[in-house]
Amino acid sequence: MFNAIQPYRLVQRNRNRTGLGSWRFEWIYKFFLHSPSSRRKYLVEVRAYDGHLYTVDFYAKVQNVNRYRLRTHQHAAGKLGATVLDIIARTIRHDPEACFGFVAAAMLDETSDENTKRFRLYKAMLEQKIDPQRYTVDTIPEQSSIFVLPLNKARQPAVCQAIIDAYEIIFQENF
């Protein structure tokens, strides 16, 4: 599972000129997932912040305020995960000190943001695919937050906590 990478392409690179939010650059990728009855476009947004911090947001392109919470019923979590992981790997190749932060959105039928089903899936996916010799996966189940940190930073408790604190501010800006 998580090995079927779909063809994707960089759509655009943005610089934060507005000052809204603390991100510096944003890369937007797109790819398509096909099922017997549909072809759906997915977008992956990678945002770069100071201190080698990155967020990765991905969703099916739909006109809905709950786009992060929707299910597409394509049953393609493996393909979706593999493609997002490949985009993360691409970012790591360009910035070996990269740290990643994710918030796993609750599905529409979940009543709490704590330990969501997506959180458990993303955590398992990252623990399975991220090289444990180079990176560690830290989580905060109460917030469904996941952090992928280089081992050299994760082994320093003060640095690790500073990174997680910085992500708390980033997540408050965005959610």
N, C-alpha and C positions, 0 to 999 in steps of 0.2 A: 504494500500500500504506500501511497505518496511517492510513486516512482514515475507516473505518467505525466510528464511535464508537457503542457500545452504550448503551442507557439504563441509568443507574446511579442509586443513591440512597445518601445517608448513612444508615447504620444506627444508629451511635452515636458519641458523643464521650466519651472517657475522660480523666480526670486521674490521673496517677500518684500515688496516695495511699499506696502500699505502700513506696515507696523502693527497690523492686527495679528495678534499671536506672536509668539517668540521664535517660530520656525524661520530658518534662513533660506532654505531651498526645498523645492518639492519636485519629485519626479512622478509622472503619471504614466502607468502602463495599462495596456488593454489586451484582453484575450477573449476567446469565445469558447464556451462549452456547448457541446451538442448532445442532445438526447433524442430518442426516437420521435418525439413530438415537438421539439423546440430547439432553437439556437439562441443562446443568451450571451450578451456581452457582460464581461466583468471588468471592473476597474481596480487597480492597485495603486494606492497613493503612498509614496515613501517620503516622509518629511525629515529633514535634517535640522538639528538644533545644535547649539553650542556644546562643546565637550564631547563630541562624537556620539551624541544621542540621536536616535532615529525612532520614528513611529511608523508602523505599517498598517494602513487601513485598506480593507478590500470588501467589495460588495458587488452584487448584481446591479447593473445600470437600470434602475426603475425610477419612476416619478412617484416617490413615496417618502414621507418624512421618517418612516421606520426602516429605511433601506438596510441598515445594519442588523436589524432584528428579524427580517423576513427570511422565510425558507423558500427555496426555488423548486423544491421537489424534483430536482434533476438526479439526485442520488450520485453525486460526483464529488464527494468530499476529498477523495484521494487525488483526483486530478486538480482540483482547486488548491489543495494543500501543497501538492508537488510544485505547482507553478508559482505560488507565493514563496515557497522555500527557495526556489531557484532565483527569484528576484532578490530575496534576502542574501543569498550567496553572492550574487552579483555586487550588491552593496558592500559586502565584507571584502571582496576582492579589491574594491576601490578604497576602502577604509578598514584596515585590519583591526583597528581599535574600536570599531562600531559596537554600540550597545543598542538593543532593541527593546521597546516597551509596547505592550499590547493590552487592550481591555477587551475581553470577550463579552460581546453584547448578549444580553438575555434574549431568548426567543419571545415572540408575542404571547405565548401561553405560559411563560414562566413569570412567577409573581415576585421574584427577588433577583437582585443582581449578584447575589452571593453564590459562589461555586456553581456557575451555570453549566449547562450541558456543553456549550461551545468551549468554555474554559477548560473543562476536562478533556475534550477532544484536542484542542490546540496544545495543551500541556503535554499530552501523550505524543502528539505528532512531533513537537519540538524535542522532547526527550529522546525520541527514537532517531531523529535525523540530525540533530546538532552534534558535532564532534565533541565528546566529553574531555578530550585532551586539550581543547582550545577554549571551549565555552561551557558555561553552566546555565541552567534554567532555574530561576528563582520565581516564586509565586506568592501572591497574597490572595488566598481563596475568598476571603470576606469581600473583596472588591473585584474578583475575577480578573486580576491583573497578573501579567506574565512578563518577566524580564529575562532577556538573554544577554549575559555579560561575559566578556573575556575573562579567563581565569585569573590573569594578573590583576584585574580590578576586583573580581569577586573574592579573592583571598585576603583583601584588605578591608576589614569590617567598616572602617570609617569612610573609605572611598565608596564601597558598595552602598552604604546608607545614604551618602550624599547623592548618588545616582538615583536611587529610589525616591528620595525627597524631590529631586529635580523632576522626575517623571510625575510625581503627584501634582506638581504645579502645571505641567504640560497637559495632563489629563483634565484638570479643572478648566483649562482654557478651551478645550475641545469638546467636553461632554457636559 
